[in-house]
């Protein structure tokens, strides 16, 4: 496994871990709306981070 592959696997595992934490905790506490809010917030943070990263890479490579 290359270093980039290992970092990608680790990043995905962390992402899924946070998603599980922000959804399972509120569901177990009986607050389903908080679970939806947490999942949507995490999704929006992911999209924003991805767009920023793509923008930076595009700037560097002059796409």
C-alpha positions in Angstrom: 0.0 0.0 0.0 1.4 3.4 -1.0 1.6 6.3 1.4 -1.2 8.1 -0.5 -3.5 5.1 -0.4 -2.9 4.7 3.3 -3.7 8.4 3.9 -6.8 8.2 1.8 -8.1 5.1 3.7 -7.3 6.8 7.0 -9.1 10.0 6.0 -12.2 8.0 4.8 -12.2 6.1 8.1 -12.1 9.3 10.1 -14.9 10.8 7.9 -17.1 7.9 8.5 -16.3 7.9 12.2 -17.3 11.5 12.6 -20.5 10.9 10.6 -21.4 8.0 12.9 -20.7 10.1 16.0 -22.9 13.0 14.9 -25.8 10.8 13.9 -25.8 7.8 16.4 -25.4 9.9 19.6 -28.5 12.0 19.0 -30.5 9.0 17.8 -29.7 7.1 20.9 -30.7 10.1 23.0 -34.1 10.1 21.1 -33.5 13.3 19.2 -33.8 12.3 15.5 -33.9 15.9 14.3 -30.5 16.6 15.8 -29.2 13.5 14.0 -30.4 14.8 10.7 -28.9 18.3 11.5 -25.6 16.7 12.4 -25.5 14.6 9.3 -26.4 17.5 7.0 -23.9 19.8 8.7 -21.2 17.2 8.2 -22.2 16.7 4.6 -22.0 20.5 4.0 -18.6 20.7 5.7 -17.4 17.9 3.4 -18.7 19.5 0.3 -17.1 22.9 1.2 -13.8 21.3 2.0 -13.8 19.3 -1.2 -14.6 22.4 -3.3 -11.8 24.4 -1.6 -9.4 21.5 -2.2 -10.4 21.2 -5.9 -10.0 25.0 -6.2 -6.5 24.9 -4.8 -5.4 22.0 -6.9 -6.9 23.7 -10.0 -5.0 26.9 -9.2 -1.7 25.0 -8.9 -2.2 23.0 -12.1 -3.8 25.8 -14.0 -6.8 23.7 -15.2 
